[in-house]
Amino acid sequence: MSATFINTVGFPTTLEEFEDYVFNTGVCCDVELLLRNTTDSVFSWTCLKSAKIGDFCYFYQTKRALTHARRLKREFDKTSGMYSSEDRADLLAAFETADGIYNLCGGRIFATGRVKSEPEYVDVEEESHFRGGKFFVDIGDIHVLKNPIPLENFNDFIRIAQRSVTPLSSNQAGKLAELINSKKEENDCDDLESVVETFGKEGKKRQYYTTRYERDPKIRKAAIKAHRKKYGALPCHVCGFDYEKTYGEHGRGFIEVHHIKPLSSKDEEVEVNPETDLVCLCANCHRMIHRSGILTPNELIFLFSGNTRCRG
């Protein structure tokens, strides 16, 4: 018998993370990524340890997403001279899109999906927004609800957990399914579609370097494993900085992953080879690669080596 759970979807918590979403994938957050899904899209997502193929899940955007978005917008408004006019316009448009998406999805269940793989435990302790390891599955058959269900419609029989996954009993799952089915014919409109299409319609066409693959825990794990096997440690591919050598046990296992294969559009699907399409970088070099357009790792190595010689 299949089980049901709810995945809580938040919002980037730092301006740097928000920039990664906007400049690398052309979306403002994971909610927009789901709204822009294609019929055959599959996403790696947190799950219950007991999840099985065929299990049903709902996606819920937390009310705290608006708090994070507005705080980041205030931080952004205080910046001056940090962005090109094009980058600044794209970030402003993304904040507007985030507001529109929250008005429709915030504090609501907005999409459904099905588990497509067995759970895999991934140690993501090095990620600041996770605590310890988590279980992940591939989720597909994504269906966006045209009438997202507000929390107040179901909080009398479901309490959304503070953690990212809320398991549902068969009774809770049945009541929620009945509630969603009862809303099917109401307010049949394309609001969700119109909101996500407001972003990126005009201006220079970008090449996207997909954060989706940088964040996929299974792909990240494979890339880090290959990097460690090659170097015997986790030094930055560009500058050689090693967190463990510098910070000891506190820095053990910390490294960021950068996807180097450009895409012609943010919706394009690609085959990813963790050994050749991803590189491990320190936070400084990752930031420099994405600053004012995207450099290749070799271009950044050239800049770093040249300036190192000048300093010597």
MIFITOR-370500 format. One line per 4 residues: their letters; for each residue x, y, z of N, C-alpha, C. Coordinates in steps of 0.1 Angstrom, whole numbers. Atoms other than C-alpha are relative to their C-alpha. Layout:
N
A	X:Y:Z:X:Y:Z:X:Y:Z  ...
***
This chain:
312
MSAT	8:-12:0:0:0:0:9:12:0  -8:-12:1:14:34:-10:-3:9:12  1:-10:-11:20:61:17:0:14:-6  1:-14:5:16:99:15:8:8:10
FINT	-7:-9:-8:37:127:28:0:14:-6  0:-14:5:40:165:25:14:5:0  -13:-6:0:73:182:14:-2:15:2  1:-14:-2:77:217:27:11:7:-8
VGFP	-10:-7:9:94:241:2:2:14:5  -3:-13:-5:111:272:15:4:10:-10  -5:-11:8:130:302:0:15:1:3  -14:-3:-3:167:310:-3:1:8:12
TTLE	-2:-8:-12:180:323:30:11:10:0  -10:-10:1:209:343:18:0:6:-14  0:-7:12:214:368:-10:8:-8:-11  -9:8:9:242:346:-25:-8:-12:-5
EFED	8:12:4:219:316:-26:-11:4:-10  10:-5:9:192:337:-43:6:3:-13  -7:-3:13:217:349:-69:2:-13:-8  -2:13:6:226:313:-76:-12:-5:-8
YVFN	13:5:7:190:304:-84:-2:9:-12  4:-9:11:184:335:-106:10:-1:-12  -10:0:11:217:335:-126:3:-13:-6  -3:13:5:222:298:-129:-11:-8:-6
TGVC	12:7:5:187:284:-135:-11:8:-5  11:-8:5:166:314:-142:-13:-1:8  12:0:-9:142:308:-113:4:7:13  -3:-7:-12:138:326:-80:1:-10:12
CDVE	0:9:-11:133:295:-58:-5:-14:-5  4:13:4:124:258:-58:-15:-1:-4  14:0:4:87:266:-60:-1:3:-15  1:-4:15:92:283:-94:6:-12:-8
LLLR	-6:12:7:114:253:-104:-11:-11:-3  11:10:1:84:230:-97:-11:5:-10  11:-5:8:59:253:-114:4:0:-15  -4:0:14:80:253:-146:3:-14:-5
NTTD	-4:14:4:83:215:-147:-6:-4:-13  5:6:11:78:196:-178:-6:-14:4  8:12:-4:56:164:-179:10:-11:5  -9:11:-3:87:142:-177:11:4:10
SVFS	-10:-4:-9:107:162:-151:0:-9:12  -2:7:-13:121:144:-121:9:8:9  -7:-8:-10:134:162:-90:5:-9:11  -6:6:-12:157:149:-62:-5:8:12
WTCL	6:-7:-11:139:157:-30:1:-8:13  0:7:-13:140:149:7:-13:-8:2  12:9:-1:117:121:18:1:-7:14  -1:9:-12:109:97:46:9:-12:-2
KSAK	-9:11:1:133:69:53:-8:-12:-5  8:11:4:104:45:47:-7:2:-13  7:-2:13:93:60:13:3:-11:-9  -1:11:10:87:35:-15:-4:6:-13
IGDF	4:-4:13:83:38:-52:-15:-1:-1  15:-1:1:48:49:-60:-7:8:11  5:-8:-10:43:68:-28:-4:14:-5  5:-13:5:23:101:-32:5:11:9
CYFY	-5:-11:-9:36:134:-20:-7:13:-5  5:-13:3:23:170:-18:11:10:2  -10:-11:-2:44:202:-20:-7:12:6  6:-11:-8:36:230:5:11:11:1
QTKR	-9:-12:-2:52:265:4:-2:6:14  1:-5:-14:60:276:40:-3:15:0  3:-15:-1:46:310:51:13:8:3  -13:-7:-3:82:318:62:7:5:-12
ALTH	-6:-4:12:91:321:26:-1:15:-3  2:-14:2:77:356:24:9:8:9  -9:-7:-10:97:367:55:15:0:-6  -13:1:6:129:354:38:2:9:-12
ARRL	0:-8:12:121:370:5:1:15:2  0:-14:-3:114:404:20:13:5:7  -13:-3:-6:145:403:41:11:1:-10  -10:0:11:166:395:11:-1:12:-9
KREF	3:-12:9:149:423:-9:6:13:7  -6:-12:-8:159:448:19:15:0:-1  -15:0:1:195:436:18:4:4:-14  -3:-4:14:195:439:-20:-2:15:-3
DKTS	2:-14:2:181:474:-19:12:9:6  -11:-7:-6:211:484:2:13:-1:-8  -12:2:8:236:472:-24:1:11:-10  -2:-10:11:251:497:-48:14:-3:-7
GMYS	-12:2:7:277:491:-75:4:-15:0  -4:14:-1:277:453:-69:-4:-7:-12  5:8:11:258:443:-100:0:9:-13  2:-7:13:256:452:-137:-14:4:-1
SEDR	14:-4:1:224:469:-148:-8:-11:-4  8:12:4:213:437:-165:-2:-10:12  1:9:-12:220:416:-134:-10:6:10  9:-6:-10:202:441:-112:-14:-1:-5
ADLL	13:1:5:172:441:-135:-6:-14:1  5:14:-1:170:403:-135:-3:-3:15  3:2:-14:172:402:-97:-13:7:5  12:-7:-4:145:428:-93:-12:-8:-6
AAFE	11:8:6:123:408:-117:-3:-13:7  1:12:-8:130:377:-97:-7:2:13  7:-4:-12:119:394:-65:-15:2:-2  14:-2:3:87:404:-82:-7:-13:-2
TADG	6:13:3:81:369:-94:-2:-8:13  1:6:-13:87:356:-59:-12:5:8  12:-5:-7:60:379:-45:-13:-5:-7  12:5:7:35:368:-72:-2:-15:3
IYNL	1:14:-3:43:331:-65:-5:-2:14  4:1:-14:39:336:-28:-15:3:2  14:-3:-1:5:353:-32:-9:-11:-4  8:11:4:-7:322:-49:3:-13:7
CGGR	-4:13:-6:13:294:-32:4:1:15  -4:-2:-14:24:308:2:-10:-5:10  9:6:-10:10:288:31:-11:-9:-7  10:9:8:-7:264:5:7:-12:-5
IFAT	-4:12:8:-3:230:-10:-2:4:-14  1:-5:13:4:238:-46:3:-10:-11  -4:10:10:16:206:-63:0:-14:6  -1:14:-5:16:168:-61:11:-7:-9
GRVK	-9:8:8:40:141:-73:1:-14:5  -1:14:-4:50:105:-70:15:-4:1  -14:5:-2:82:88:-57:4:-10:-12  -5:8:12:102:73:-86:12:-9:3
SEPE	-12:7:-3:132:58:-68:0:-4:15  -2:4:-14:142:40:-35:7:11:7  -8:-10:-8:154:63:-7:15:-2:0  -15:1:-1:191:70:-7:4:10:11
YVDV	-5:-9:-10:208:84:24:12:7:-5  -11:-9:4:231:113:17:5:8:11  -6:-8:-11:255:128:42:2:14:-5  -1:-13:5:249:165:35:4:10:12
EEES	-3:-8:-12:264:178:68:8:12:-4  -8:-12:4:287:202:49:-9:11:-5  9:-11:5:256:221:36:-5:8:12  4:-8:-11:248:250:59:-15:0:3
HFRG	14:0:-2:211:247:53:-6:-13:4  4:14:-5:210:210:64:7:-2:13  -7:5:-13:218:194:97:1:-15:-1  -2:14:1:233:160:93:-5:-6:-13
GKFF	4:6:12:223:135:67:-15:0:-2  15:0:3:189:132:49:-2:-11:-10  4:10:11:171:106:27:-6:8:-11  5:-6:12:164:116:-9:-6:-10:-9
VDIG	5:8:11:143:102:-37:-2:8:-12  4:-7:12:135:111:-72:-15:1:0  14:-2:0:100:126:-75:-4:5:-14  5:-4:13:82:128:-108:-15:1:-1
DIHV	15:-1:2:46:130:-123:-5:13:7  3:-13:-7:46:166:-110:-13:6:-6  12:-6:5:11:181:-112:-2:13:9  2:-13:-7:6:218:-103:-15:2:2
LKNP	14:-2:-2:-28:225:-87:-3:15:-4  4:-13:4:-46:254:-103:-7:7:12  6:-5:-12:-63:259:-69:7:-4:12  -8:4:-12:-36:257:-42:-9:0:13
IPLE	9:1:-12:-51:246:-9:6:7:12  -5:-8:-11:-46:271:20:1:-9:13  -3:7:-12:-32:258:53:-13:-1:9  12:0:-9:-64:269:72:-11:-10:-4
NFND	10:10:4:-84:244:51:3:-14:5  -4:14:-4:-65:214:65:7:0:13  -8:0:-12:-47:225:97:-8:-6:12  8:7:-11:-76:210:118:3:-15:1
FIRI	-3:14:0:-65:175:108:14:-3:-4  -15:2:3:-28:180:97:8:11:6  -10:-10:-5:0:197:115:13:-1:-8  -12:0:8:28:206:92:12:0:9
AQRS	-12:1:-9:61:195:108:10:11:-3  -10:-10:1:89:220:114:11:-5:-10  -10:6:9:112:196:95:-6:0:-14  4:-2:14:110:194:57:-10:-10:-5
VTPL	10:10:4:88:162:55:-10:-3:11  11:3:-9:54:156:71:-7:-13:-4  7:12:3:42:120:71:-15:1:3  15:0:-2:4:115:67:-5:-14:3
SSNQ	7:13:-2:-17:87:81:-10:-2:-11  9:2:11:-41:70:58:-13:8:1  12:-8:-3:-70:89:74:3:14:-5  -4:-14:4:-52:123:69:1:1:-15
AGKL	-1:0:15:-43:114:33:-13:0:-7  14:1:6:-79:105:25:-7:13:1  7:-13:-2:-93:137:40:6:11:-10  -6:-10:8:-67:158:21:-4:-2:-15
AELI	3:3:14:-74:140:-12:-15:5:-3  14:-4:1:-112:146:-7:-1:16:-1  0:-14:0:-105:183:0:5:6:-14  -5:-4:13:-84:187:-32:-9:-3:-11
NSKK	10:4:10:-109:169:-53:-12:9:0  12:-9:-1:-137:192:-40:3:14:-6  -4:-13:5:-117:222:-53:3:0:-15  -4:1:14:-111:209:-88:-6:9:-10
EEND	8:-8:10:-138:228:-106:0:15:3  1:-14:-4:-134:261:-87:11:8:-6  -10:-10:4:-116:292:-100:10:-6:-10  -8:6:10:-103:274:-131:7:11:-8
CDDL	-7:-11:7:-76:298:-143:14:-3:-2  -14:2:3:-40:301:-154:9:9:8  -8:-9:-8:-27:323:-126:14:-4:2  -14:5:-2:2:301:-118:9:1:-12
ESVV	-7:-1:13:12:299:-154:4:14:-3  -3:-14:4:10:336:-159:10:6:9  -10:-6:-9:31:344:-128:14:-5:-4  -13:4:3:60:322:-138:5:5:-13
ETFG	-4:-5:13:60:335:-173:3:15:0  -4:-14:-1:65:371:-161:15:2:1  -14:-1:-2:101:364:-154:8:-4:-13  -9:4:10:128:365:-181:-6:1:-14
KEGK	6:-1:14:106:375:-211:8:9:-9  -7:-10:8:127:404:-222:15:0:4  -14:-2:-3:164:413:-223:9:-10:-7  -10:9:6:195:395:-234:-2:-14:4
KRQY	1:15:-3:193:357:-236:12:-5:7  -11:6:-7:215:340:-211:3:-14:-3  -3:14:-1:233:308:-210:-1:-4:15  2:3:-14:223:290:-178:9:-12:4
YTTR	-8:11:-6:246:269:-156:-9:-5:12  12:4:-8:221:248:-137:4:-4:14  -1:2:-14:221:250:-99:-7:-13:4  8:12:-4:197:221:-99:10:-12:1
YERD	-9:11:-1:226:197:-105:11:2:10  -9:-3:-11:249:215:-81:-7:-4:13  7:2:-13:222:210:-54:-5:-14:1  4:14:-1:212:174:-63:9:-7:9
PKIR	-9:6:-9:226:156:-33:7:-13:-5  -7:12:6:233:124:-52:11:3:-10  -10:-4:10:251:141:-80:12:7:7  -10:-6:-8:270:163:-55:9:-10:7
KAAI	-8:10:-7:281:133:-35:9:-7:-10  -8:6:10:294:116:-67:12:9:-4  -10:-9:4:313:147:-77:11:2:11  -10:-2:-11:329:152:-43:8:-13:2
KAHR	-7:12:-1:338:115:-41:11:-1:-11  -9:1:11:355:117:-76:12:10:3  -10:-10:-3:373:149:-65:10:-5:11  -9:5:-11:386:133:-33:9:-11:-4
KKYG	-8:11:5:397:102:-51:12:5:-9  -10:-5:9:417:123:-76:11:7:8  -10:-8:-7:434:146:-51:4:-6:14  -3:5:-13:433:125:-19:-5:9:11
ALPC	5:-10:-9:416:155:-2:-11:8:-7  10:-8:7:391:182:-10:5:15:-2  -4:-13:2:411:212:-22:-8:7:-11  7:-7:10:395:239:-43:7:-2:-14
HVCG	-5:2:13:400:232:-80:8:11:-6  -7:-12:5:411:267:-87:12:5:8  -10:-6:-8:431:280:-58:7:-10:10  -7:10:-9:439:248:-38:-4:1:14
FDYE	4:-1:-14:423:260:-6:-7:-12:5  6:12:-6:415:231:17:-6:4:14  6:-4:-13:390:237:45:4:-8:12  -4:8:-11:401:208:66:14:3:5
KTYG	-14:-4:-4:438:218:65:0:13:8  0:-13:-6:428:253:75:-8:1:13  9:-1:-12:400:248:100:-1:-13:8  0:13:-7:407:212:111:-13:-7:-1
EHGR	12:8:0:378:190:120:-12:8:-4  11:-9:3:354:219:117:-2:2:-15  1:-2:15:362:222:80:-1:-13:-8  -1:13:7:362:185:72:-12:-3:-9
GFIE	11:3:10:341:176:41:-6:12:-6  7:-12:6:332:212:33:6:4:-13  -4:-4:14:334:221:-4:-13:4:-7  11:-3:8:311:237:-29:1:-7:-14
VHHI	-1:7:13:302:221:-63:-6:10:-10  4:-8:11:299:240:-96:-2:-8:-12  4:7:12:282:228:-127:6:9:-12  -7:-7:10:303:238:-157:-6:-1:-14
KPLS	5:2:13:282:227:-187:-11:11:-2  10:-10:2:262:257:-201:-12:-6:-7  12:4:6:226:253:-212:-5:12:-8  6:-11:8:208:273:-239:-13:5:5
SKDE	13:-4:-7:176:275:-218:-1:-6:13  2:5:-14:166:271:-182:-8:-12:1  9:12:0:142:243:-191:7:-12:-6  -7:11:7:168:222:-209:4:-11:9
EVEV	-4:12:-8:175:187:-196:14:-4:-5  -13:5:4:211:174:-197:4:-12:7  -6:11:-6:230:143:-190:12:5:8  -11:-6:-8:254:150:-161:10:-11:4
NPET	-10:8:-4:287:133:-156:7:7:12  -5:-6:-12:298:141:-120:15:2:-1  -15:-1:1:335:136:-129:5:10:-10  -4:-10:10:336:159:-159:-8:13:-1
DLVC	9:-12:2:307:183:-157:-1:8:13  1:-7:-13:311:193:-120:14:2:5  -13:-2:-7:341:208:-102:-2:5:14  1:-4:-14:347:214:-65:8:13:2
LCAN	-6:-14:-2:354:250:-54:-2:4:14  3:-7:-13:359:270:-23:-10:10:-2  11:-9:1:332:295:-15:5:13:-8  -5:-12:7:354:324:-27:1:-1:-15
CHRM	-1:3:14:362:309:-61:-13:-2:-7  14:2:5:326:298:-66:-7:13:-2  6:-14:1:315:334:-60:6:8:-11  -7:-7:11:341:348:-84:-4:-5:-14
IHRS	4:6:13:331:324:-112:-14:6:-4  13:-5:4:295:337:-110:-1:15:0  1:-15:-1:304:374:-106:0:6:-14  1:-7:12:293:396:-135:2:-9:-12
GILT	-1:10:11:287:367:-159:8:-12:5  -6:12:-5:301:332:-156:13:-3:-7  -13:5:6:338:323:-161:1:-15:0  -3:14:-1:350:289:-168:11:-2:11
PNEL	-10:2:-10:372:273:-141:14:3:-5  -13:-2:5:402:275:-164:3:16:-1  -2:-15:0:396:313:-169:3:5:13  -3:-5:-13:395:318:-132:14:-4:5
IFLF	-14:5:-4:427:297:-127:10:10:-6  -9:-9:6:444:320:-152:0:13:7  1:-12:-8:432:351:-133:7:-1:13  -6:3:-13:442:336:-100:15:-1:-1
SGNT	-15:2:1:477:325:-112:7:13:-3  -6:-12:3:484:358:-128:1:10:11  -1:-10:-11:475:379:-98:8:-6:11  -8:5:-10:493:355:-75:15:3:-3
RCRG	-14:-4:5:525:361:-96:3:14:3  -2:-14:-2:520:398:-94:2:4:15  -1:-2:-15:516:397:-56:14:-4:5  -13:5:-4:549:377:-54:11:10:-3
***
